[in-house]
Amino acid sequence: MTRAVCTAALALLCMVALPNTADAQASFTIGPRLSVDIGDDLDPNSSTFAAGADVRISSVALPFIINPTYDFYFLDDRNGADVNFSTLNVNALFPFGINNSVFTPYSGIGLGISFLAQGPADTVTDTGINIVTGAQFDLLPLKPFVELGYSVYFTDGDSNRNVFGIRGGLLFGL
């Protein structure tokens, strides 16, 4: 009986002590993105194109924007084998002090995972770091963005995989 009374009192205390409304406003945008990577290790003889998705989650409680991204790179077959390369990244974007109704510049850092598959049995997964800088334009309800990005994926060998790209996309608010 004492245990039941203590449990009920603790439950009542938790309900009263917890806030009923959330003060932080969050925004969530998502959209497609395209990338042209130049001077990278994926295809040193030409530019590499990629398509993917970009998500941006912001809150007044955070000083940065959480930015998960996914990119699939269109590579030529090598030595008769299919080659697939894709990346999954999570960046923290820090908007600059300029925040007006036209555009908001930002820069950021993040972590990434790359997936390289050469044929059905040879798949390599590497981790890396990202550096990005760009600007997001506010054209309600659309929010286009352009950015420069540099990623280094740490491979098992002596050399790392470097990716430098010009990216752009179109975000939609949810």
Secondary structure, 3 states (H helix, E strand, C coil): CHHHHHHHHHHHHHHHHCCCCCCCCEEEEEEEEEEEECCCCCCCCCCEEEEEEEEEEEECCCCCEEEEEEEEEECCCECCECEEEEEEEEEEEEECCCCCCCEEEEEEEEEEEEEEEECCCCEEEEEEEEEEEEEEECECCEEEEEEEEEEEEECCCCCCEEEEEEEEEEEEEC
